Amino acid sequence: MSNYEHRKSTVTLKIKRVDGTPLKNAEVVVRQTKHKFLFGCAEFSVVPFANDELQGKEKEKFETVFEKFLELFNFATLPFYWARFEPVKGKPDTIRLKKTAEWLLSKGCTVKGHPLCWHTLTAPWLLEMDNQQILFAQLERIRREVSEFAGLIDMWDVINEVVIMPIFNKYDNGITRICKELGRIRLVKEVFSAAIEANPDGIFLINDFNTSVAYEILIEGLLEAGVRIDAIGIQSHMHQGYWGVEKTQEILERFSRFNIPIHFTETTIISGNLMPPEIEDLNDYKVDEWPSTPEGEERQAMEAVMHYKTLFAHPMVKAITWWNFLDGGWLNAPAGFITKDGRVKPVYYELYKLIKGEWWIDKLTLVTDENGTANFSGYMGDYEISCQDRKTTFKLENKKEFIEITF
């Protein structure tokens, strides 16, 4: 059985009346309302939904989808792919994304933007510029988004998949060009500096699918160059099969040596036939139909539970994001919690049993002693406490907590 003690607080509650006297021998009810750990998911259809762009049956469908989404998750990733966010120079999609972030925030979600710099889906109009102008445009773009969204989005994947950036030659693009000229370290240093300058209190990630030693060497070089990396993003797209506990733990051990929080930023486990093992770039696998199967759904649920337990047990892991909520997203894969026809898959219910069951306090009744104190242990996060018809809230953020409550 995994050890999750590092996720918990040992709590002493001291409860008193307004006049300062202890509330003796009183029954109080404690309920958890949110995890401190970031359990996240990407589902980009939230943008048209939050902007009231859907009608009729489509709108009804997504009302159900996002009700389910918010029952399970407290963290969401929004799309800032430059090619789609600003297809025409000077006309960014800021208003729609702001409204989406506001909606998610109002529902209790922490929001992350993805990504600020990437060689894929980057602005096509960069190719009309020389390298100096491309770099200037990229840094301006970062400053604009990070400052514009501060307070709504304070967490960003600053640069995506930089390990392959200078040797990426599938198609010409502005970011590969400047990475070739500047080198990885200098480019990463520039983009992180721009992000930090725009929001010094933000949380800024480097993100990659490459979990080889090349990513470790890159991080080492960046830290030596003085780059402030707030979290290391690791993608775990398992279209070709589940990594297994041993491989996952081996990756965790290698990257935890930096003593920087680890976020599993893009987790995919599919519920259909696996992608053939000989495919090197997952984007090369193109199919019209990729159905979810009953045996695939059982396998997906079982493997997802194993993966989450492995990650939650490791103290350096602070966030897990699933990619995506609905089937048929990236690569048309059956990677979601809900099928294309709206059926909720076993993986949803199994993870719900963990996140809102095993790792959650739904209702805990305590009785105070003669001094008005009561003790309990709970997963870190937000809580509500009630006594008769009075209610208040508190947070658990540390291993040991002493909390005074006045009713």
N, C-alpha and C positions, 0 to 999 in steps of 0.2 A: 504493500500500500504506500502510495506517495505521501511525502510529508509536505503539508501546506502551512505549517506553523508560521513561516515568515510572512504569510498573507494575513495573519490574524493579530488582533489586539486583545490584551488582557485588560479588562476595564473595571475600574471602581467608580461607581456612580454615587455621588453625595447629593441627596435630594432634600431641599428645604422649602419652607414656606416663605412668602414675601417678607415676613417679619424676622426671618433669619433662623427660626427654630426648625430642628430636623423633622422631616416627615416620617414618623415612626410607624413600623408595622403596616405600611401601605402597599397595596398591590399596584405595580406599574407594568405597562406593556411596552416592550421594545420591538420595533420593526425596522428592517433594513429597507432603504429606498433606492440605493445606488451602490455599485461597486466602485472602489478606488481604481482597481485594475481596469484597463481599457479593453472591453470586449467589443470589437468593431466589425463593420462590414461595409463594403462598397456596393452601392446600387444607384447608378447614375440617373435612373428614371425618376429619382426624387426631384430633379431640377424642373422638368415640366409639371410634375405633380404639385410641388410647392408654389409654382407660379400660376396655378389655376389654368393650365393650358389643356387639360384633359377634359373630355366631355362624356356624358352618358355612361355606358357600360365600362368603358376604359377607366373612367374616373372611379367608378365603384370598385373595380378590380384593384386599383392601386390604393384605395382607402383600406381595403383588407390587407394588402401586401404590407403597407407601412405600419398598420396597427400591429401586425405580427413582428415586424422589424423592431419596433420600439419596445415591445414586450421583452425582447431578448438583449438588445444592444444599447450601449451608452456612448458609442463612438462611431463616427461616420467619416468616410473619405469622399471628398468632392473633386470632380474633374477640372483641372486647369491646363489641359494639354493645349499648348500655345496655338497650334494649327486650328483648333476648334474654338478656343476662347477669343482669339483675335485674328480671324481669317483675313480681315481687311485691316491694314495698319492704322492704328489710332481709333479703332472701333471695338474695344474689348467688351466681353459679355458680363460686365461687372454687376449691373443691376439685378439680373436673373440669379447670379451666383450669391449675391448678398442676401436676396430674399430667401433663397434656399438655406443658407447658413443660419439666418435668423429663425427660420421655421424649425430647423433641427435643434438649435439652441433652446428654443422655447419648449421643446419636448425632452430636454434634459441630456442632449447629446453633446459631447465634445466633438469638434469638427477639425479635420485635417485637410489641407490642400495638397493636391498631387498632380504633376510635379512642376517645379518652377523652371527647371532646365533639363532638357532631354533631347537626344539627337533624333528620336522618332516623334512623329506628330508635332514637329516644331514649325514655327511660322514659315510658310513657303517664301514669303517676300524677303526673307533674310538673304536669299541667293542673289538679290539685286545689289547687295552691299559688298564692300571690302571687309576684311577681317576686323579691322579696328572698329568699323561701324557696327558690325555684327555683335562684337563684345559689348559695345556701348548700349546697343538696343537690348541685349539680354540683361545687362545689369539694371538698366532703367525699368525694364519689365518687372524684375524681382522687387525693386524698391517700391514700385507702384502697387503691386498686388499685396505685398506684405504690410505696407503702411495703410493702404485702403481698407484692408480686411481686419486690421488689428482690433482686438476685442471680440470679433466674431470668429476669426480663424487665427489662432496663435501657434499653430503647429503646421509645419510644412516639410514635404519631401523636397529638399532644395535641389538636389541633382540626382538623376536617375540613371542607373546602369552605366556608370562612368568607366568601369573596368574595361569594357569593349569599345569605349567611345572613339579613341583615335584610330582604331583599326577597323571600325565599322564601315564597310564599303558597299553595302547593298544599294544605296542610292545616295546621291550627293545631298548634303544639307549643311546649313550654316554652322551648327554646333560642332559637328565632326571637323569642319574646317578650322575653327578656332582652337579646338582641342589639339589638333595636329600641330598647330603653330605654338601654342602656349605650353602644351604638356598637361597631363592630368592634374598634377599638384597645383599648378598656378591657376588653372581654370576653377578648380574646386575652391581654392582660397578666395578667388575673386567673387564667386557667386555666394559663398557663405558670408563673406564680409558685407556684401550688399544687403543680404537678408537681415543680418544682425544689426546693421546700422539702421534699418527701417523699423525694427521692433526688437530692441535689446533683450526684452523679457520673453521673446518667443522661444519655441522648442524646434530646433532645426535638425533634420535627418539627412544622412546620406543613405541611398537605397539601392540595393542590387540583387539580382537573381544569382550572381556568380558567388558561390560560397567557398570557392577554392582559396588556396594560399595567396593568390593574386589580390584578392579583396583585402586580406589581412595586411599584405605588404603596402597596399595603397593607403589603408587607414594609418598604419605606422608612419608612413611618409607625411601624411596630412597632419598628424599630431606633432611630429617633429617640426613641421613648418608653422606650427602655432594655430592651426585651424581649430575652432571651437565646434566640436561635434556633440550635440546634445543626446542623440540616440542613433544607434546603428540599425538600419532597416535591412531585414533579411526577407527576401521573397521565397515562398515555398509553394510554387506551382507544381502540383503532383499529378499532372495529366498522364504521366507514364507509370504511375504507381506510387503508393505511399512510401515515404522514406523509411519508415520504421523507427522504433524508439532509439536504437543504437546509433544510427546515422544522425538523428536529430540531436541527441545528447552530445555526440562528438562535435557537431557544428557549434552547439551552445558553449561547450568547453573552450573551443578555440577562440570564439569571439568574445567570451566573457573576460578574457585576460586583460582587455583594455579597460575594464572597470567602468564602462559606459553602458547606460541602459540599452537593452535590445528590444526592438519592436519587430514582431513578425507581421510584415506590412501587407503581404498579398498571399493568402493561403488558399490553395485550391485542392480539393479532393473530389474526384468525379464519381458519378453514379451510373456510368455506362461503360462501354468497352474502353480499355486503356488505349492511349495513343501508342503506335508502334515504337519500340525502343530505339530504332535507328534514326529517328528524327532528331536532328541536333538543335535547330532553331524551331521552337514550338509554333511560330507563326507560319512555318512552311506546311503545316498540316491543315488542309482545307477540305471540309466536308459540308455537304448540303444538310444532311441530317445526322445528328449524334444523339440518339435516344437514351433516355434514362431507362434502366432495366430493374426489375424487382431484386435480383441478386446483387446488382450494382448498388442499389440503394441501401441494402443491408450492410454491404461492405463499406460504403461511404460513411454510414453512421458509426460503425464500429471503429474505423480508422480515425475519424474526426475526434471521437472521445479519447482515444489513445494519444493523439497529437496534442489536444488541449491539456490533458493531464500532465503530459511530459513538459509542456511549456509552462504551465501554471506552477509546477513543482520547482522550476528553476528561478532563483531569486533575482537574476538580472533581467528577466523578461517582464516588461511592463505593459505590453499591449499585443493583442492578436487581432488582425483584420482578415476577414474572409472575403474572397473575390469570386463571385458576386452573390447577391441575395437570390436572384432569379436565374433559372436555367437559360442557356442560349446567349450569354453575354460574350465575353472574349472567346474567340475561336468557335463560337456556337456550341460550346461544351455544356454537358449536363452537370454543371459545377455548383448549382445553387441549392437553396433550401426549399424552393418552390418550383414545380415543373412549369412548362410553358402554358399548360392548361389550368394552372392555378392550384394544383394539389400540393399540400404540404408534405415534404418527404420525412422519413424517419430521422434523418440527421438533425432536423430542427428540434424534434421532441427529445432526442437523446442529449443534445447540448443544453437544452432548456433544463433538463433534470440536473445537470451539473451547475450551470451558471445561476439558476434561480431555485435550485433545490439543495444539492449537497454543499455548495459554496455560498449559502445565503441564509439569513435569519428572517423567516417569514413572520413569525410571531413568537415572542418569548415573554412569558409572564414571570415577573420577579416580585419578591416581597422584601421591603426594606427592613433593616434591623432597628435597634433602639437608637442608633446614631443617625438614622436616615440613609444608611449606605446599602448598596446591593452590588454584587459582582457578577460579571459574565465574560465570556470570550466570544468574539465575533470577527468576521472578515472585515478588513478595512473598507471604509466607504461612508456613505451618508445614512443616518438613522433618524427615526422619529420615536419619541417617547410620549406615552399618554398615561394620565392618571385621572380616572373618572372622565369628565368632559374636557379636561385641559390637555393641550398638546404642545410640544416644542421639539426642536431638532438639534442634533449634534453630529460631529464627524469623528471617525476613527482613522487616524493617519499614522500612528506609531505603535510599536510593539507593546508599550505599556501606556495606558491613558488613565488620568484621574479627571473626571468631569463633574462639575458642579451644576446642578439643575435647580432652578427656582420655580416653584408652582404657586 
